[in-house]
Amino acid sequence: MEQFEYNLNFSQQKERQKDYSECALNVNGSKLADRNDICNAFNDYFATLGDKLVEQLPSSGTNTFKNYLSLSIKNSIFSHPTDKYEISSLIRKLKENKSTGPDNFRPKLWSML
């Protein structure tokens, strides 16, 4: 009886499944039926969508991002001062079971300092 119910459910599921073997896509008046051609058409559309949207934006004239930024200081990565207490606090927050960083020292070693 269980096998009969299984077969009945399986056949009903197959009837509900849609057959996409006859799919086609109309692109610029051409009908594409091959799955690879359809995939390539979608890829071409979405790969160029951003550029097409940017072309529709109004021009900003002569203003660029450089008009809004202050002059940079070359050869500097300084952001703000720190002290030994801040460094100690950050080291205590390291999770000891994590892997090494670019310096090849485990966080546990840093916490021992």
MOPAC internal coordinates of N, CA, C and O (Angstrom, degrees):
PM7 1SCF
backbone

  N    0.0000 0     0.00 0     0.00 0    0    0    0
  C    1.4493 1     0.00 0     0.00 0    1    0    0
  C    1.5465 1   111.01 1     0.00 0    2    1    0
  O    1.2310 1   120.59 1   139.35 1    3    2    1
  N    1.3507 1   116.48 1   -40.65 1    3    2    1
  C    1.4643 1   119.88 1   179.63 1    5    3    2
  C    1.5238 1   110.95 1   -63.84 1    6    5    3
  O    1.2310 1   120.69 1   140.01 1    7    6    5
  N    1.3148 1   116.28 1   -39.99 1    7    6    5
  C    1.4678 1   120.00 1   179.84 1    9    7    6
  C    1.5308 1   110.05 1   -64.29 1   10    9    7
  O    1.2310 1   120.08 1   142.55 1   11   10    9
  N    1.3246 1   117.44 1   -37.45 1   11   10    9
  C    1.4549 1   121.45 1   178.72 1   13   11   10
  C    1.5285 1   110.31 1   -63.57 1   14   13   11
  O    1.2310 1   120.57 1   134.51 1   15   14   13
  N    1.3443 1   116.51 1   -45.49 1   15   14   13
  C    1.4717 1   120.44 1   178.85 1   17   15   14
  C    1.5236 1   110.80 1   -63.30 1   18   17   15
  O    1.2310 1   120.47 1   139.76 1   19   18   17
  N    1.3244 1   116.71 1   -40.24 1   19   18   17
  C    1.4628 1   120.93 1   178.09 1   21   19   18
  C    1.5320 1   110.26 1   -60.77 1   22   21   19
  O    1.2310 1   120.68 1   132.14 1   23   22   21
  N    1.3277 1   116.31 1   -47.86 1   23   22   21
  C    1.4703 1   120.59 1  -179.61 1   25   23   22
  C    1.5251 1   111.23 1   -63.32 1   26   25   23
  O    1.2310 1   120.16 1   141.17 1   27   26   25
  N    1.3306 1   117.30 1   -38.83 1   27   26   25
  C    1.4562 1   121.69 1   179.59 1   29   27   26
  C    1.5342 1   110.16 1   -65.22 1   30   29   27
  O    1.2310 1   120.53 1   133.77 1   31   30   29
  N    1.3263 1   116.58 1   -46.23 1   31   30   29
  C    1.4780 1   120.49 1   178.52 1   33   31   30
  C    1.5223 1   110.86 1   -63.54 1   34   33   31
  O    1.2310 1   120.39 1   138.99 1   35   34   33
  N    1.3268 1   116.86 1   -41.01 1   35   34   33
  C    1.4617 1   121.16 1  -179.20 1   37   35   34
  C    1.5222 1   110.76 1   -62.68 1   38   37   35
  O    1.2310 1   120.43 1   136.80 1   39   38   37
  N    1.3316 1   116.79 1   -43.20 1   39   38   37
  C    1.4640 1   119.54 1  -179.28 1   41   39   38
  C    1.5239 1   111.12 1   -68.68 1   42   41   39
  O    1.2310 1   119.90 1   146.17 1   43   42   41
  N    1.3289 1   117.80 1   -33.83 1   43   42   41
  C    1.4602 1   120.41 1   177.66 1   45   43   42
  C    1.5294 1   110.85 1   -69.14 1   46   45   43
  O    1.2310 1   120.62 1   142.51 1   47   46   45
  N    1.3279 1   116.41 1   -37.49 1   47   46   45
  C    1.4580 1   119.71 1   177.94 1   49   47   46
  C    1.5252 1   110.84 1   -65.15 1   50   49   47
  O    1.2310 1   120.40 1   140.20 1   51   50   49
  N    1.3159 1   116.84 1   -39.80 1   51   50   49
  C    1.4671 1   119.77 1   179.33 1   53   51   50
  C    1.5250 1   110.41 1   -63.76 1   54   53   51
  O    1.2310 1   120.54 1   143.65 1   55   54   53
  N    1.3484 1   116.56 1   -36.35 1   55   54   53
  C    1.4556 1   119.69 1   179.55 1   57   55   54
  C    1.5244 1   111.20 1   -66.96 1   58   57   55
  O    1.2310 1   120.50 1   147.51 1   59   58   57
  N    1.3493 1   116.64 1   -32.49 1   59   58   57
  C    1.4590 1   120.68 1  -178.59 1   61   59   58
  C    1.5196 1   112.39 1   -79.26 1   62   61   59
  O    1.2310 1   119.92 1   158.02 1   63   62   61
  N    1.3104 1   117.75 1   -21.98 1   63   62   61
  C    1.4552 1   120.09 1  -179.52 1   65   63   62
  C    1.5263 1   109.97 1   -68.79 1   66   65   63
  O    1.2310 1   121.41 1   -42.72 1   67   66   65
  N    1.3099 1   114.91 1   137.28 1   67   66   65
  C    1.4573 1   119.72 1  -179.55 1   69   67   66
  C    1.5137 1   109.74 1   -85.75 1   70   69   67
  O    1.2310 1   121.53 1   -33.22 1   71   70   69
  N    1.2917 1   114.68 1   146.78 1   71   70   69
  C    1.4558 1   120.92 1   178.52 1   73   71   70
  C    1.5282 1   108.30 1   -97.48 1   74   73   71
  O    1.2310 1   120.88 1   -68.15 1   75   74   73
  N    1.3294 1   115.92 1   111.85 1   75   74   73
  C    1.4565 1   120.67 1  -178.95 1   77   75   74
  C    1.5251 1   111.98 1   -99.52 1   78   77   75
  O    1.2310 1   120.28 1  -166.21 1   79   78   77
  N    1.3010 1   117.06 1    13.79 1   79   78   77
  C    1.4638 1   119.01 1  -177.81 1   81   79   78
  C    1.5285 1   112.05 1   -69.78 1   82   81   79
  O    1.2310 1   120.11 1   161.26 1   83   82   81
  N    1.3198 1   117.40 1   -18.74 1   83   82   81
  C    1.4637 1   121.25 1  -178.88 1   85   83   82
  C    1.5262 1   111.66 1  -106.90 1   86   85   83
  O    1.2310 1   120.18 1  -151.87 1   87   86   85
  N    1.3245 1   117.26 1    28.13 1   87   86   85
  C    1.4700 1   120.63 1   179.44 1   89   87   86
  C    1.5199 1   110.01 1   -73.03 1   90   89   87
  O    1.2310 1   121.77 1   -32.96 1   91   90   89
  N    1.3192 1   114.22 1   147.04 1   91   90   89
  C    1.4587 1   120.20 1   176.47 1   93   91   90
  C    1.5181 1   107.97 1  -146.09 1   94   93   91
  O    1.2310 1   120.90 1   -25.58 1   95   94   93
  N    1.3069 1   115.87 1   154.42 1   95   94   93
  C    1.4503 1   122.11 1  -179.50 1   97   95   94
  C    1.5231 1   108.01 1  -131.92 1   98   97   95
  O    1.2310 1   121.10 1   -47.36 1   99   98   97
  N    1.3196 1   115.50 1   132.64 1   99   98   97
  C    1.4536 1   121.07 1   179.16 1  101   99   98
  C    1.5208 1   108.26 1   -95.98 1  102  101   99
  O    1.2310 1   120.29 1   -65.65 1  103  102  101
  N    1.3256 1   117.06 1   114.35 1  103  102  101
  C    1.4615 1   122.39 1  -179.90 1  105  103  102
  C    1.5256 1   108.30 1  -123.17 1  106  105  103
  O    1.2310 1   121.30 1   -65.38 1  107  106  105
  N    1.3285 1   115.12 1   114.62 1  107  106  105
  C    1.4748 1   121.42 1   179.81 1  109  107  106
  C    1.5298 1   112.06 1    50.52 1  110  109  107
  O    1.2310 1   120.34 1  -138.97 1  111  110  109
  N    1.3120 1   116.95 1    41.03 1  111  110  109
  C    1.4600 1   121.56 1   177.22 1  113  111  110
  C    1.5159 1   114.35 1    85.50 1  114  113  111
  O    1.2310 1   119.83 1   177.02 1  115  114  113
  N    1.3359 1   117.92 1    -2.98 1  115  114  113
  C    1.4709 1   121.05 1   178.39 1  117  115  114
  C    1.5212 1   109.45 1  -104.33 1  118  117  115
  O    1.2310 1   121.11 1   -44.95 1  119  118  117
  N    1.3198 1   115.49 1   135.05 1  119  118  117
  C    1.4570 1   120.56 1   179.28 1  121  119  118
  C    1.5324 1   108.53 1   -91.59 1  122  121  119
  O    1.2310 1   121.26 1   -60.46 1  123  122  121
  N    1.3342 1   115.19 1   119.54 1  123  122  121
  C    1.4671 1   121.31 1   178.40 1  125  123  122
  C    1.5171 1   108.91 1  -103.57 1  126  125  123
  O    1.2310 1   120.26 1   -56.17 1  127  126  125
  N    1.3246 1   117.11 1   123.83 1  127  126  125
  C    1.4562 1   120.93 1  -178.68 1  129  127  126
  C    1.5290 1   111.84 1  -115.06 1  130  129  127
  O    1.2310 1   120.11 1   156.66 1  131  130  129
  N    1.3097 1   117.40 1   -23.34 1  131  130  129
  C    1.4569 1   121.19 1  -179.80 1  133  131  130
  C    1.5309 1   109.26 1   -73.66 1  134  133  131
  O    1.2310 1   120.49 1   -45.25 1  135  134  133
  N    1.3375 1   116.66 1   134.75 1  135  134  133
  C    1.4646 1   120.00 1  -177.62 1  137  135  134
  C    1.5197 1   112.23 1   -59.43 1  138  137  135
  O    1.2310 1   119.82 1   140.26 1  139  138  137
  N    1.3151 1   117.95 1   -39.74 1  139  138  137
  C    1.4654 1   120.35 1   178.92 1  141  139  138
  C    1.5171 1   111.47 1   -64.39 1  142  141  139
  O    1.2310 1   120.35 1   139.35 1  143  142  141
  N    1.3279 1   116.93 1   -40.65 1  143  142  141
  C    1.4616 1   120.25 1   178.12 1  145  143  142
  C    1.5266 1   111.24 1   -64.44 1  146  145  143
  O    1.2310 1   120.50 1   140.48 1  147  146  145
  N    1.3341 1   116.65 1   -39.52 1  147  146  145
  C    1.4627 1   120.98 1   178.20 1  149  147  146
  C    1.5215 1   109.89 1   -64.54 1  150  149  147
  O    1.2310 1   120.39 1   135.02 1  151  150  149
  N    1.3274 1   116.86 1   -44.98 1  151  150  149
  C    1.4678 1   120.77 1   178.42 1  153  151  150
  C    1.5183 1   111.02 1   -61.34 1  154  153  151
  O    1.2310 1   120.34 1   136.69 1  155  154  153
  N    1.3115 1   116.96 1   -43.31 1  155  154  153
  C    1.4658 1   120.23 1   178.94 1  157  155  154
  C    1.5239 1   111.75 1   -64.70 1  158  157  155
  O    1.2310 1   120.15 1   143.92 1  159  158  157
  N    1.3274 1   117.31 1   -36.08 1  159  158  157
  C    1.4626 1   120.74 1   178.33 1  161  159  158
  C    1.5288 1   110.30 1   -65.60 1  162  161  159
  O    1.2310 1   120.19 1   136.63 1  163  162  161
  N    1.3342 1   117.24 1   -43.37 1  163  162  161
  C    1.4686 1   120.18 1   176.74 1  165  163  162
  C    1.5265 1   110.23 1   -63.64 1  166  165  163
  O    1.2310 1   120.34 1   137.54 1  167  166  165
  N    1.3233 1   116.96 1   -42.46 1  167  166  165
  C    1.4586 1   121.15 1   179.65 1  169  167  166
  C    1.5266 1   110.46 1   -61.45 1  170  169  167
  O    1.2310 1   119.94 1   133.62 1  171  170  169
  N    1.3184 1   117.72 1   -46.38 1  171  170  169
  C    1.4646 1   121.05 1   178.79 1  173  171  170
  C    1.5266 1   111.29 1   -60.51 1  174  173  171
  O    1.2310 1   120.92 1   138.52 1  175  174  173
  N    1.3322 1   115.84 1   -41.48 1  175  174  173
  C    1.4715 1   119.94 1  -178.64 1  177  175  174
  C    1.5255 1   110.52 1   -62.89 1  178  177  175
  O    1.2310 1   120.56 1   127.65 1  179  178  177
  N    1.3441 1   116.53 1   -52.35 1  179  178  177
  C    1.4548 1   119.37 1  -175.09 1  181  179  178
  C    1.5272 1   112.48 1   -74.74 1  182  181  179
  O    1.2310 1   119.48 1   153.43 1  183  182  181
  N    1.3189 1   118.59 1   -26.57 1  183  182  181
  C    1.4640 1   121.14 1   178.88 1  185  183  182
  C    1.5237 1   111.49 1   -72.07 1  186  185  183
  O    1.2310 1   119.72 1   154.84 1  187  186  185
  N    1.3107 1   118.14 1   -25.16 1  187  186  185
  C    1.4650 1   121.22 1  -179.02 1  189  187  186
  C    1.5257 1   112.69 1  -106.28 1  190  189  187
  O    1.2310 1   119.89 1   178.97 1  191  190  189
  N    1.3037 1   117.81 1    -1.03 1  191  190  189
  C    1.4645 1   121.60 1  -176.07 1  193  191  190
  C    1.5268 1   111.73 1   -62.14 1  194  193  191
  O    1.2310 1   120.01 1   136.09 1  195  194  193
  N    1.3406 1   117.59 1   -43.91 1  195  194  193
  C    1.4665 1   120.67 1  -179.06 1  197  195  194
  C    1.5110 1   112.28 1   -60.89 1  198  197  195
  O    1.2310 1   120.43 1   134.14 1  199  198  197
  N    1.3213 1   116.79 1   -45.86 1  199  198  197
  C    1.4686 1   120.46 1   179.33 1  201  199  198
  C    1.5227 1   111.37 1   -61.51 1  202  201  199
  O    1.2310 1   120.50 1   140.10 1  203  202  201
  N    1.3215 1   116.66 1   -39.90 1  203  202  201
  C    1.4664 1   119.98 1   179.97 1  205  203  202
  C    1.5261 1   111.13 1   -66.54 1  206  205  203
  O    1.2310 1   120.36 1   142.69 1  207  206  205
  N    1.3296 1   116.93 1   -37.31 1  207  206  205
  C    1.4635 1   119.89 1   178.39 1  209  207  206
  C    1.5258 1   111.12 1   -69.19 1  210  209  207
  O    1.2310 1   120.09 1   141.30 1  211  210  209
  N    1.3243 1   117.44 1   -38.70 1  211  210  209
  C    1.4617 1   120.95 1   178.57 1  213  211  210
  C    1.5144 1   110.22 1   -63.16 1  214  213  211
  O    1.2310 1   119.75 1   141.72 1  215  214  213
  N    1.3176 1   118.09 1   -38.28 1  215  214  213
  C    1.4644 1   121.39 1   179.29 1  217  215  214
  C    1.5222 1   111.36 1   -61.80 1  218  217  215
  O    1.2310 1   119.91 1   153.22 1  219  218  217
  N    1.3321 1   117.78 1   -26.78 1  219  218  217
  C    1.4564 1   121.61 1  -178.36 1  221  219  218
  C    1.5296 1   112.55 1   -83.51 1  222  221  219
  O    1.2310 1   119.94 1   167.48 1  223  222  221
  N    1.3325 1   117.72 1   -12.52 1  223  222  221
  C    1.4632 1   120.71 1   179.62 1  225  223  222
  C    1.5200 1   109.92 1   -70.01 1  226  225  223
  O    1.2310 1   120.30 1   -34.01 1  227  226  225
  N    1.3301 1   117.03 1   145.99 1  227  226  225
  C    1.4663 1   118.82 1   177.10 1  229  227  226
  C    1.5302 1   110.06 1   -68.30 1  230  229  227
  O    1.2310 1   120.69 1   -30.48 1  231  230  229
  N    1.3031 1   116.28 1   149.52 1  231  230  229
  C    1.4542 1   121.79 1  -179.54 1  233  231  230
  C    1.5216 1   109.98 1   -69.77 1  234  233  231
  O    1.2310 1   120.75 1   -37.92 1  235  234  233
  N    1.3245 1   116.17 1   142.08 1  235  234  233
  C    1.4646 1   120.20 1   178.69 1  237  235  234
  C    1.5185 1   111.31 1   -91.51 1  238  237  235
  O    1.2310 1   119.97 1  -172.87 1  239  238  237
  N    1.2931 1   117.67 1     7.13 1  239  238  237
  C    1.4607 1   121.59 1   179.75 1  241  239  238
  C    1.5135 1   111.00 1    73.16 1  242  241  239
  O    1.2310 1   121.05 1    47.78 1  243  242  241
  N    1.3245 1   115.60 1  -132.22 1  243  242  241
  C    1.4598 1   119.40 1  -177.81 1  245  243  242
  C    1.5203 1   112.30 1   -91.66 1  246  245  243
  O    1.2310 1   119.57 1   173.74 1  247  246  245
  N    1.3276 1   118.42 1    -6.26 1  247  246  245
  C    1.4602 1   120.77 1  -179.62 1  249  247  246
  C    1.5221 1   110.87 1   -72.15 1  250  249  247
  O    1.2310 1   121.11 1   -49.88 1  251  250  249
  N    1.2835 1   115.49 1   130.12 1  251  250  249
  C    1.4600 1   121.72 1   173.27 1  253  251  250
  C    1.5124 1   107.67 1  -126.97 1  254  253  251
  O    1.2310 1   120.13 1    -2.56 1  255  254  253
  N    1.3019 1   117.36 1   177.44 1  255  254  253
  C    1.4591 1   120.13 1  -179.99 1  257  255  254
  C    1.5286 1   111.44 1   -61.55 1  258  257  255
  O    1.2310 1   119.85 1   154.69 1  259  258  257
  N    1.3278 1   117.89 1   -25.31 1  259  258  257
  C    1.4626 1   121.54 1  -179.68 1  261  259  258
  C    1.5331 1   111.87 1   -66.84 1  262  261  259
  O    1.2310 1   119.81 1   155.62 1  263  262  261
  N    1.3354 1   117.97 1   -24.38 1  263  262  261
  C    1.4567 1   121.16 1   178.42 1  265  263  262
  C    1.5305 1   111.54 1   -69.28 1  266  265  263
  O    1.2310 1   119.98 1   159.88 1  267  266  265
  N    1.3183 1   117.64 1   -20.12 1  267  266  265
  C    1.4529 1   121.37 1  -173.96 1  269  267  266
  C    1.5277 1   112.75 1  -105.92 1  270  269  267
  O    1.2310 1   119.76 1   172.64 1  271  270  269
  N    1.3304 1   118.07 1    -7.36 1  271  270  269
  C    1.4537 1   121.62 1  -178.46 1  273  271  270
  C    1.5201 1   110.49 1  -104.31 1  274  273  271
  O    1.2310 1   121.44 1   -33.00 1  275  274  273
  N    1.3231 1   114.85 1   147.00 1  275  274  273
  C    1.4604 1   117.91 1   174.40 1  277  275  274
  C    1.5240 1   108.69 1   -78.91 1  278  277  275
  O    1.2310 1   121.12 1   -12.16 1  279  278  277
  N    1.3214 1   115.46 1   167.84 1  279  278  277
  C    1.4508 1   119.71 1   179.83 1  281  279  278
  C    1.5277 1   110.16 1   -64.95 1  282  281  279
  O    1.2310 1   120.69 1   -39.35 1  283  282  281
  N    1.3001 1   116.28 1   140.65 1  283  282  281
  C    1.4588 1   120.16 1  -179.76 1  285  283  282
  C    1.5250 1   110.18 1   -87.01 1  286  285  283
  O    1.2310 1   121.59 1   -24.50 1  287  286  285
  N    1.3246 1   114.57 1   155.50 1  287  286  285
  C    1.4542 1   120.61 1   175.21 1  289  287  286
  C    1.5175 1   106.45 1   -99.05 1  290  289  287
  O    1.2310 1   120.60 1   -66.55 1  291  290  289
  N    1.3039 1   116.46 1   113.45 1  291  290  289
  C    1.4581 1   120.14 1  -176.61 1  293  291  290
  C    1.5189 1   110.57 1   -72.12 1  294  293  291
  O    1.2310 1   121.39 1   -28.83 1  295  294  293
  N    1.3343 1   114.94 1   151.17 1  295  294  293
  C    1.4645 1   122.97 1   176.75 1  297  295  294
  C    1.5229 1   112.73 1    60.74 1  298  297  295
  O    1.2310 1   119.59 1  -145.73 1  299  298  297
  N    1.3315 1   118.39 1    34.27 1  299  298  297
  C    1.4514 1   121.37 1   179.28 1  301  299  298
  C    1.5208 1   109.78 1  -137.03 1  302  301  299
  O    1.2310 1   120.72 1   -42.61 1  303  302  301
  N    1.3171 1   116.22 1   137.39 1  303  302  301
  C    1.4666 1   120.64 1   173.78 1  305  303  302
  C    1.5220 1   110.17 1  -122.07 1  306  305  303
  O    1.2310 1   119.79 1  -167.02 1  307  306  305
  N    1.3128 1   118.01 1    12.98 1  307  306  305
  C    1.4532 1   123.48 1  -179.89 1  309  307  306
  C    1.5185 1   110.34 1   -65.60 1  310  309  307
  O    1.2310 1   120.17 1   -48.97 1  311  310  309
  N    1.3268 1   117.28 1   131.03 1  311  310  309
  C    1.4556 1   119.51 1   177.68 1  313  311  310
  C    1.5255 1   111.48 1  -116.45 1  314  313  311
  O    1.2310 1   119.64 1   127.80 1  315  314  313
  N    1.3263 1   118.30 1   -52.20 1  315  314  313
  C    1.4655 1   121.19 1   174.74 1  317  315  314
  C    1.5256 1   108.63 1  -160.66 1  318  317  315
  O    1.2310 1   120.20 1   -24.01 1  319  318  317
  N    1.3403 1   117.22 1   155.99 1  319  318  317
  C    1.4615 1   119.40 1  -176.93 1  321  319  318
  C    1.5255 1   112.25 1   -68.67 1  322  321  319
  O    1.2310 1   121.06 1   -24.74 1  323  322  321
  N    1.3161 1   115.59 1   155.26 1  323  322  321
  C    1.4593 1   121.93 1   177.22 1  325  323  322
  C    1.5177 1   108.08 1  -136.09 1  326  325  323
  O    1.2310 1   120.55 1    -8.75 1  327  326  325
  N    1.3201 1   116.56 1   171.25 1  327  326  325
  C    1.4568 1   120.36 1   177.73 1  329  327  326
  C    1.5255 1   109.49 1  -137.74 1  330  329  327
  O    1.2310 1   120.43 1    -3.52 1  331  330  329
  N    1.3317 1   116.79 1   176.48 1  331  330  329
  C    1.4676 1   121.21 1  -175.57 1  333  331  330
  C    1.5274 1   111.67 1   -65.48 1  334  333  331
  O    1.2310 1   119.77 1   153.51 1  335  334  333
  N    1.3197 1   118.04 1   -26.49 1  335  334  333
  C    1.4638 1   120.65 1  -179.65 1  337  335  334
  C    1.5351 1   111.08 1   -71.38 1  338  337  335
  O    1.2310 1   120.90 1   139.98 1  339  338  337
  N    1.3024 1   115.89 1   -40.02 1  339  338  337
  C    1.4653 1   119.47 1   177.62 1  341  339  338
  C    1.5283 1   110.34 1   -65.79 1  342  341  339
  O    1.2310 1   120.15 1   137.86 1  343  342  341
  N    1.3252 1   117.32 1   -42.14 1  343  342  341
  C    1.4623 1   121.34 1   178.81 1  345  343  342
  C    1.5302 1   110.00 1   -63.32 1  346  345  343
  O    1.2310 1   120.32 1   135.30 1  347  346  345
  N    1.3323 1   116.99 1   -44.70 1  347  346  345
  C    1.4730 1   120.87 1   178.68 1  349  347  346
  C    1.5197 1   110.94 1   -60.67 1  350  349  347
  O    1.2310 1   120.74 1   138.49 1  351  350  349
  N    1.3049 1   116.18 1   -41.51 1  351  350  349
  C    1.4642 1   120.55 1   179.14 1  353  351  350
  C    1.5270 1   111.06 1   -62.53 1  354  353  351
  O    1.2310 1   120.23 1   137.11 1  355  354  353
  N    1.3226 1   117.16 1   -42.89 1  355  354  353
  C    1.4662 1   120.82 1   179.39 1  357  355  354
  C    1.5249 1   111.39 1   -66.41 1  358  357  355
  O    1.2310 1   120.07 1   141.82 1  359  358  357
  N    1.3236 1   117.48 1   -38.18 1  359  358  357
  C    1.4703 1   120.67 1   179.09 1  361  359  358
  C    1.5239 1   110.17 1   -66.31 1  362  361  359
  O    1.2310 1   120.26 1   140.65 1  363  362  361
  N    1.3368 1   117.10 1   -39.35 1  363  362  361
  C    1.4779 1   119.77 1   178.65 1  365  363  362
  C    1.5286 1   111.79 1   -64.32 1  366  365  363
  O    1.2310 1   119.94 1   152.00 1  367  366  365
  N    1.3213 1   117.72 1   -28.00 1  367  366  365
  C    1.4673 1   121.36 1  -179.38 1  369  367  366
  C    1.5242 1   113.48 1   -79.84 1  370  369  367
  O    1.2310 1   119.99 1   169.40 1  371  370  369
  N    1.3476 1   117.62 1   -10.60 1  371  370  369
  C    1.4643 1   120.41 1   179.34 1  373  371  370
  C    1.5205 1   110.23 1   -64.67 1  374  373  371
  O    1.2310 1   120.38 1   -40.31 1  375  374  373
  N    1.3026 1   116.88 1   139.69 1  375  374  373
  C    1.4618 1   121.68 1   176.19 1  377  375  374
  C    1.5225 1   108.51 1   -84.58 1  378  377  375
  O    1.2310 1   120.66 1   -59.31 1  379  378  377
  N    1.3124 1   116.34 1   120.69 1  379  378  377
  C    1.4644 1   121.36 1  -171.59 1  381  379  378
  C    1.5240 1   113.61 1   -68.07 1  382  381  379
  O    1.2310 1   119.54 1   157.84 1  383  382  381
  N    1.3126 1   118.49 1   -22.16 1  383  382  381
  C    1.4702 1   120.15 1  -176.68 1  385  383  382
  C    1.5341 1   113.20 1   -88.64 1  386  385  383
  O    1.2310 1   120.22 1  -172.90 1  387  386  385
  N    1.3152 1   117.18 1     7.10 1  387  386  385
  C    1.4671 1   120.32 1  -179.85 1  389  387  386
  C    1.5204 1   110.99 1   -84.07 1  390  389  387
  O    1.2310 1   120.93 1   -16.17 1  391  390  389
  N    1.3202 1   115.84 1   163.83 1  391  390  389
  C    1.4619 1   120.83 1  -177.82 1  393  391  390
  C    1.5276 1   111.24 1   -76.68 1  394  393  391
  O    1.2310 1   121.55 1    -7.52 1  395  394  393
  N    1.3088 1   114.63 1   172.48 1  395  394  393
  C    1.4600 1   120.06 1  -178.26 1  397  395  394
  C    1.5196 1   110.74 1   -69.92 1  398  397  395
  O    1.2310 1   121.53 1   -20.87 1  399  398  397
  N    1.3143 1   114.67 1   159.13 1  399  398  397
  C    1.4549 1   120.85 1   176.41 1  401  399  398
  C    1.5168 1   109.38 1   -97.41 1  402  401  399
  O    1.2310 1   120.06 1    16.04 1  403  402  401
  N    1.3307 1   117.49 1  -163.96 1  403  402  401
  C    1.4603 1   120.63 1  -179.41 1  405  403  402
  C    1.5293 1   112.64 1   -63.98 1  406  405  403
  O    1.2310 1   120.43 1   160.63 1  407  406  405
  N    1.3434 1   116.78 1   -19.37 1  407  406  405
  C    1.4603 1   120.21 1   179.00 1  409  407  406
  C    1.5305 1   112.62 1   -84.97 1  410  409  407
  O    1.2310 1   119.97 1   177.27 1  411  410  409
  N    1.3408 1   117.66 1    -2.73 1  411  410  409
  C    1.4746 1   124.88 1  -179.29 1  413  411  410
  C    1.5206 1   113.59 1    63.40 1  414  413  411
  O    1.2310 1   119.62 1  -157.83 1  415  414  413
  N    1.3334 1   118.33 1    22.17 1  415  414  413
  C    1.4630 1   122.40 1   174.21 1  417  415  414
  C    1.5164 1   108.77 1  -107.12 1  418  417  415
  O    1.2310 1   120.79 1   -47.59 1  419  418  417
  N    1.3270 1   116.09 1   132.41 1  419  418  417
  C    1.4605 1   120.29 1   176.98 1  421  419  418
  C    1.5362 1   109.37 1   -72.12 1  422  421  419
  O    1.2310 1   120.08 1   -28.50 1  423  422  421
  N    1.3319 1   117.46 1   151.50 1  423  422  421
  C    1.4657 1   120.07 1   177.61 1  425  423  422
  C    1.5349 1   112.58 1   -57.24 1  426  425  423
  O    1.2310 1   120.20 1   149.75 1  427  426  425
  N    1.3194 1   117.22 1   -30.25 1  427  426  425
  C    1.4592 1   120.42 1   179.70 1  429  427  426
  C    1.5276 1   110.11 1   -61.61 1  430  429  427
  O    1.2310 1   120.11 1   140.33 1  431  430  429
  N    1.3205 1   117.40 1   -39.67 1  431  430  429
  C    1.4642 1   121.31 1   178.63 1  433  431  430
  C    1.5349 1   110.68 1   -62.88 1  434  433  431
  O    1.2310 1   120.69 1   136.76 1  435  434  433
  N    1.3311 1   116.28 1   -43.24 1  435  434  433
  C    1.4541 1   120.11 1   179.21 1  437  435  434
  C    1.5345 1   111.05 1   -62.64 1  438  437  435
  O    1.2310 1   120.46 1   141.66 1  439  438  437
  N    1.3313 1   116.73 1   -38.34 1  439  438  437
  C    1.4578 1   119.37 1  -178.73 1  441  439  438
  C    1.5253 1   112.14 1   -69.34 1  442  441  439
  O    1.2310 1   119.82 1   160.00 1  443  442  441
  N    1.3413 1   117.95 1   -20.00 1  443  442  441
  C    1.4550 1   121.33 1   178.45 1  445  443  442
  C    1.5364 1   111.97 1   -78.56 1  446  445  443
  O    1.2310 1   120.25 1   163.45 1  447  446  445
  N    1.3102 1   117.13 1   -16.55 1  447  446  445
  C    1.4794 1   119.77 1  -178.63 1  449  447  446
  C    1.5026 1   112.56 1   -71.10 1  450  449  447
  O    1.2310 1   120.10 1   180.00 1  451  450  449

